[in-house]
Amino acid sequence: MSNTGTWMQRVAQDWLVLELAAGSGATALGITTGLQFLPFLLLTPFAGLVADRMPKQRLLQLTNLGMAVPALVLGLLAVTGTAEVWHVYVLAFLLGSASAFDAPARQSFVSEIVEPVDLTNAVGLNSASFNAARLVGPGLAGLLIAAFGGGAVATGWVILANAVSYAAPIWSLRHLDVSRIDAAPANRGPGAIREGVAYVRARPDLLLVLGLVFFAGTFGLNFQITSALMATEVFDKGPEEFGLLGSFLAVGSLAGSLLAARRTEIRQRLVVGAAIAFGLSVMLAGLMPSYLTFALLAPVTGLTALTFITSANTYMQLHTDAGVRGRVMALYMMIFMGGTPVGAPIIGWIGHEYGARWTLLGGGLMTIVGVVLSAMMYLRLERARHDRAADGDEAVRDGVRTAPAAF
């Protein structure tokens, strides 16, 4: 229920910005998206520390309440006809702040409520639930906005529905069986954040995944902006068609999530291959000649996107020690979501200056460039680690040869 409401608000908020910022919608959309994800860049390291130290069941109740309040205020402003663009900016930032604390806690909580052998399946099913809502939410939002008149006031009712939907996870979290939650102890001493960073820096495989996630999240996964611009500026469509694009995208995302739930092992080559496929599909979407072909390709883009996201997420959780998992997932979310404040305004500016198609062509190209750069970094770090290990083995052998004989 809450995920459906979240996707409804994403469509309604974007449409509200387009209504309020006539003539500069692309730039305003980029700023709104950037502000909503800026807290992931600023707050996520501390959020990961909180997630490792505080019972996640209680923390997630607080974060859901923190996300409900900005949605309630924005919905009331829109319904009363008093909403302005700066209101959206401020409330998007506040919503993002609560989300920054919610994400690492929610990601690492999965491994506390399922056995390790079921973790890959659980992450996939979690994504399937999220994308089932993504399948329903955007289309429903578009229909409701159109039914209520298509203006700013209409978006307010949809945003209010999202505010109410946060009651569902709060209720669910309160009724979990605490005795069955397997919480790992965390370091409560000073330097806990540095410890998490040092853990990741010593792992070339984790750095490879984070590099891929940065480029894809910063430049490729900007569907809020790219779909809105393609629907309105290229294909001259209204809110119903714009909302349906999100649902078409979610068809492939749901399929990708269900396929991910069937996997028992996640390897690096799957993450890399999925990132390349995603970048190519985004570039291809930018070349589509009509709304119909664009919509038909959307499930393919959704499939490649979710295959990449789910495999990257699962790899990070499966290959991380339990005591630092909250902080590692916080770094993952900071890089995955925190790049959006950089990428979203750039994508919005590109859409304004060069047209909507270039938001997709450029985003897909940068994703593929990121794969190449991340792979080069990984190979260099692995080679250096191999050389250090070889030098260490040689030093041990030399020590054995020069040691005095034992009698």
MOWORA-V516410 format. One record per pair of residues at least 6 apart in sequence whose C-alpha atoms are under 6 Angstrom apart, sorted by sequence separation. I is the first residue (numbers start at 0). J is the second residue. D is the distance in whole Angstrom. If there is no record, write none. Layout:
I_J_D ; I_J_D
This chain:
76_82_5 ; 147_153_5 ; 230_236_5 ; 287_293_5 ; 17_24_5 ; 350_358_6 ; 144_153_5 ; 144_154_6 ; 230_241_6 ; 346_358_5 ; 280_300_5 ; 69_90_5 ; 69_94_6 ; 277_303_5 ; 277_304_6 ; 66_94_5 ; 66_97_6 ; 65_97_5 ; 274_307_6 ; 273_307_5 ; 62_97_5 ; 270_307_6 ; 62_101_5 ; 270_310_6 ; 270_311_6 ; 251_298_4 ; 255_302_5 ; 250_298_5 ; 251_299_6 ; 55_104_6 ; 248_297_5 ; 252_301_4 ; 265_314_6 ; 247_297_6 ; 248_298_5 ; 251_301_4 ; 252_302_5 ; 255_305_5 ; 247_298_6 ; 251_302_4 ; 255_306_5 ; 248_301_5 ; 252_305_5 ; 46_100_5 ; 50_104_5 ; 35_91_5 ; 43_99_6 ; 47_103_6 ; 234_290_6 ; 31_88_5 ; 35_92_5 ; 38_95_6 ; 34_92_5 ; 38_96_5 ; 36_95_6 ; 35_95_5 ; 39_99_5 ; 112_180_5 ; 111_180_6 ; 111_181_5 ; 111_182_6 ; 285_356_5 ; 78_152_5 ; 285_359_5 ; 77_152_5 ; 285_360_5 ; 78_155_5 ; 282_359_6 ; 77_155_5 ; 281_359_6 ; 282_360_4 ; 74_155_4 ; 282_363_5 ; 281_363_5 ; 74_158_5 ; 74_159_5 ; 278_363_4 ; 71_159_6 ; 278_366_5 ; 278_367_6 ; 71_162_5 ; 70_162_5 ; 275_367_6 ; 67_162_5 ; 141_238_5 ; 142_239_5 ; 67_165_6 ; 141_239_4 ; 141_242_5 ; 138_242_4 ; 137_242_5 ; 138_243_5 ; 137_245_5 ; 138_246_6 ; 60_169_5 ; 137_246_6 ; 134_246_4 ; 134_249_5 ; 133_249_5 ; 130_249_6 ; 216_335_5 ; 213_334_5 ; 217_338_5 ; 130_252_6 ; 213_335_5 ; 217_339_5 ; 130_253_5 ; 212_335_5 ; 218_342_5 ; 217_342_5 ; 127_253_5 ; 229_355_6 ; 6_133_6 ; 10_137_6 ; 228_355_6 ; 3_132_4 ; 7_136_5 ; 127_256_5 ; 2_132_6 ; 6_136_5 ; 7_137_5 ; 126_256_5 ; 127_257_6 ; 6_137_6 ; 195_326_6 ; 3_136_5 ; 7_140_5 ; 123_256_5 ; 51_185_6 ; 15_151_5 ; 123_259_5 ; 124_260_6 ; 123_260_4 ; 185_322_5 ; 184_322_6 ; 183_322_6 ; 120_260_4 ; 11_154_5 ; 219_362_4 ; 218_362_4 ; 219_363_6 ; 8_158_5 ; 215_366_5 ; 214_366_5 ; 214_369_5 ; 5_161_6 ; 4_161_4 ; 211_370_6 ; 4_164_6 ; 1_164_5 ; 210_373_5 ; 0_164_6 ; 1_165_5 ; 207_373_6 ; 207_377_6 ; 203_377_6 ; 107_325_6 ; 103_328_5 ; 103_329_5 ; 51_325_5 ; 50_325_6 ; 47_325_5 ; 48_326_6 ; 47_326_4 ; 47_329_5 ; 44_329_6 ; 43_329_6 ; 43_333_6 ; 40_333_5 ; 39_333_5 ; 39_336_6 ; 40_337_4 ; 39_337_5 ; 37_337_6 ; 36_337_6 ; 36_339_6 ; 37_340_5 ; 36_340_6 ; 33_339_6 ; 33_340_4 ; 33_343_5 ; 29_343_5 ; 30_344_6 ; 29_344_4 ; 29_347_5 ; 26_347_5 ; 25_347_5 ; 26_348_6 ; 25_351_6
